[in-house]
Amino acid sequence: MRFLYRKRLLTLLFFFVLTIAGLVLTWGMRTNVPVYMYHGIKDIPLSNDEALFVRPASFDEQMKFLAENGYTSIFAEDLPYAHKYKNPVVVTFDDGYLDNYTYAFPILKKYNVKATIFVVSSLVGKPNYMTREQLREMSDSGLVSIQSHSATHPYLENCTKEQIDEEYSRSKQELEAITGRSVTALSYPYGKRNALAVQEASRYYKLAFITFGDYSYSKKCAYEVPRAGVFRSNDLKSFENITRHRSRTRLKNLFMLVRDQILKK
Ligand SMILES: [Zn+2]
């Protein structure tokens, strides 16, 4: 009798441990997805913000690295389904500079890398920005997704609710009219937002991206998805480091955190 009782207890304990281990593994093995943030791809910078203009030769090396090392590029709006892909990464651009078409697009085609461009809809066709035809051609190629970076690139924190709604709805409409495809993702101008801007984003979009943040996409941060900026000063080694660091599983991240804490002592 006592033996039977102990056996039942052991069986229960076994399944309990198994369930906990399963839960920890499901949580911990979740892949993190690097989301890169680019602006211009150009040797001669357009503005004083030289850091934002990555040299075409560097961008070529970076895309080559992704293509040759088994990474799968997915569109920004596909982040919630990233677990379906092997080593997923998301390449994004902000602003819609003309050089995205002249320099980045040929490189994306060369390595078959998908990218998402967050376009300011009122700047389409203006000097140094892409035209409607160029946006449509990129979108039709199946390699580029055109998404929203607002209508006029304002500081959303200084906008009223009506202005924010206008920025979100107008850019969505105008860009959808150009590509004939849904616009479901937003990147906040300057990465700046307040609670209202975030709340309103959820009325028009499925995802919204910020500029920095050392964590990864999760449902909880669907309207504040962090990205890793890639700048003119990033050499291939640092691009590789960003990629490896941001592709780590949660379990590995936890392990590194604990290890760093112990080493600190
Ligand atoms: Zn911008």
Residues whose N, C-alpha, C, O or C-beta is under 5 A from the ligand:
A	BS01	ZN	D94 D95 P189 Y190
